Amino acid sequence: MTTDYVTVSAKIPRKLKELLDRYGIKPGPIIRRALEEEVRKHVLNELEEKVKDLSRRTSHISDEEIASLIREDREEL
């Protein structure tokens, strides 16, 4: 399986670029990790909102009824 890549660019202050070069820091891996972490945060926030919505919509169903439905579903398998 091959991964399809695209290029993302950003303007940074010249002084920062000089410091990256001076210390031999490659920005690619750092930028990639930062973007992955930011996307991960957004995905988790989105999932959290979906869970909260589902919880609100199903809060009227009792634990006993849920257990009963699960048992019925298992028996059908």
N, C-alpha and C positions, 0 to 999 in steps of 0.2 A: 504494500500500500504506500503510495507516494503522497506527500503533503504538498498542497498547492500553496505557494507563498506569494505575497504581494509586498511591495515596498511602502513603508510609511515614513514620512520625513517630518522633522520638526526643526524650527529655528531656535537656536540657543545662543546666549551671549558668547562673543568671541573669547572672552576670558575663560569661560567654562570649557570651551573647546581646547584652549591652550593647556588648561590644567588636566583635562582628560589625556591629552597627548603626553604631557610631562610625566604623568604617573602610569602611562601605558594602560589606561582603562578603556576597554572596548564598550561603547555605549549600547550596541545591539542587544546583548544578553540582558543588560539592566533594563532597557526599555521594554523588551519582551516580557520579562517577569513583572514589571510594573503594570503593563497593560493586561496581562493575564490575571493579576490580582484584582485589578479594578473591575474587570468583567466578572470575575468570580463573586465579588461583592454584590454586583447588580443582579446576578443570577440568584444568589441566595436571598436578597431582598425581595425579588419577584416571587420566589417560591414561598417565602414567609407570608407575603400578602395573600397568595393563593390558599395557603393552609389556614390563615385566619378567616378568609371568606368561607371556605369549606366548613370550618368549625362553626361559624355563625349560622350557616344554612342547615347544619345537621344537629344543632344543639338541642332541638326539640325531641330527638330520638333518644330513648332511654338506653342505658348500657345493656339491660336485659334484652331489649328488642334487637340490638346490634348482635349480641351473642347468639340469639335465636336465629337470626338471618345467616350468620356465619355457619352455624351448625347445619342448617338446611342446605346451604350451598355445598358444604363438604359432603353431605350425604348424597347429593346428586352426582358427585364425581365418582 
